[in-house]
Structures are given as C-alpha cells and as structure tokens.
C-alpha cells in the first residue's frame, strides 16, 4: 500500500458498504501518556478476526488505519455553509 489515503478515498467512494468504522473511544481499554521510560500507548478491544488479520500473512492483508478527524472538521459535517477551501 503506497498511499493509504488514496486507498481510503477509493474504498469510501466505490465500496462504502465494505468499509468498517468504529470510533477508537468505543474500543479503548487502556491508555497512557508518554514519559521518560516508554512511549504513549492505547490498548483497544477488537474482534479476534482483526487481530488474526494484523498478525497473519502479509500477502493479501487488509489495510487497517487509525484516522483522526479534527474537531473543527467534525463540527462542519452538518453545516450548509460552504467555506473557502471546501469547494472542489
């Protein structure tokens, strides 16, 4: 996968029914901020088939992404006002 953003855009446009979304907040089991002894981390509860897909053979492997949508973008989802830069 050379460009995960391009793959995500294609999947959402052509195969929206095959894309699975789950807010990380709903899956979160544990988290810790970075300190001198270790990096920051999050621990997620996910289905076993996803774990097998991540740990399994690299050939034909699904792409799993962590996508962050900034709050100001999320707030604009329902707005009917078009701002400069949103036309395209």
PyMOL commands that set and color helices and strands:
alter all, ss='L'
color gray80, all
select helices_A, chain A and resi 4-14+16-18+24-27+48-55+71-74
alter helices_A, ss='H'
color red, helices_A
select strands_A, chain A and resi 28-32+41-44
alter strands_A, ss='S'
color yellow, strands_A
deselect
rebuild
show_as cartoon
